[in-house]
Amino acid sequence: MKLTKRMLALLTALCLLGTGAALAEDDSDYSLTVVVPSMDLDADDEEDDGFFIEDSEEQQALAALENMDMEIDDSINPDDLELNTSLPDHVVNILLVGIDTRDTTMDEGLQHGDVQIILSISKDTGAVKLTSILRDLYVEIPGYKSKNRINVAYARGGGQLAMRTINRVFEMNIQHYVTINFYGLASIIDAIGGVDVDMTRQEAGAINTYLRKHPPKYDNQDKDYERQPLEKVDGVQHLDGVQAVMYARIRSIDNDFSRTERQRHLLDLLLKTIMQDMTIDKFASLVDTAMPYVQTNVGGATMMELGLAVLGSDIIARAQAGESLVEQHRIPMDETWKYSTENGASVVVFRTVARREENVKALHEFIYGDYYPAP
């Protein structure tokens, strides 16, 4: 029983906390514009609160980009996931999706899949790998005649279309997905007692400023609770659920690429917390807290198989030793992409077809150790 509980807790952490750690967006926050303040600018100064908000012109351009891409291609089968059958079956790939909603339920309908991370688990070794995909990457979306940002796929067709899009672009075989929203992430982190994060004074200041200016409705604290601001120092600080969500959303003190690093780092920290101190009571609280905010097609048998594989590895010993529990990758890779303007909106594109193929091969090699072209 104890092994089963721990295994289920682990899979809950991988599939739920993993998705939640990926959440990073504002309703109006859809550009990959890089904003780098001067080194002596405090992150909680009025000039920069750590979160870049698009101006109305950029928002209008992005809306126009989406609207022009509504022509359907009826020649394809909407149920086909376009799986790459050449890939080995000893690794299970799960698409973790963070959606841009703050509602306390999952009933708002389809939203942008603004954060997408491929969670890869080896059934042979229990190895866990994470690959972030930049939300503004401009790609083909199956079923539509024009390209668009990759985060639009989830809004158009949920997990099915999001998986299919990644499978087509990167020659993958993803058949499972997990989706969670802001409220779910904050609630889950609070259920495990928060998380200790080593961060910079700029990051701490950005979190303080945003919570002061924009108190989120997905805060689990009582309305009379007065949260103490984080210290504006470099070093480890304890974050509650909302503060951790804010950490994963910070962008304007650097850029979107750094933000994806924070997301993966937060996931690693959450996994360590789960593996070091998971009691039955904490597990029950975690599952009860998470379920209302999650949508997934991962079945119990798959969770059982993956959980046993991971627990059969040295992950617990590595967690107790304070080591990293995951390997990390990001698409697009450095020097393979550039900015482009489509219908007035800024997007990210691969520099050339060869550069896109370079990313596909590198992704396969990261997950499998070799490249397996689609038949």
Secondary structure, 3 states (H helix, E strand, C coil): CHHHHHHHHHHHHHHHHHHHHCCCCCCCCCCCCCCCCCCCCCCCCCCCCCCCCCCHHHHHHHHHHHHCCCCECCCCCCCCCCCCCCCCCCEEEEEEEECCCCCCCCCCCCCCCCEEEEEEEECCCCCEEEEEECCCEEEECCCECCEEECCHHHHHHHHHHHHHHHHHHHCCCCCEEEEECHHHHHHHHHHCCCEEEEECHHHHHHHHHHHHHCCCCCCCCCCCCCCCCCCCCCEEEEECHHHHHHHHHCCCCCCHHHHHHHHHHHHHHHHHHHHHCCCHHHHHHHHHHHHHHEEECCCHHHHHHHHHHHHCCCHHHHHHCCCCCCEEEEECCCCCEEEEEECCEEEEEECCHHHHHHHHHHHHHHHHCCCCCCC
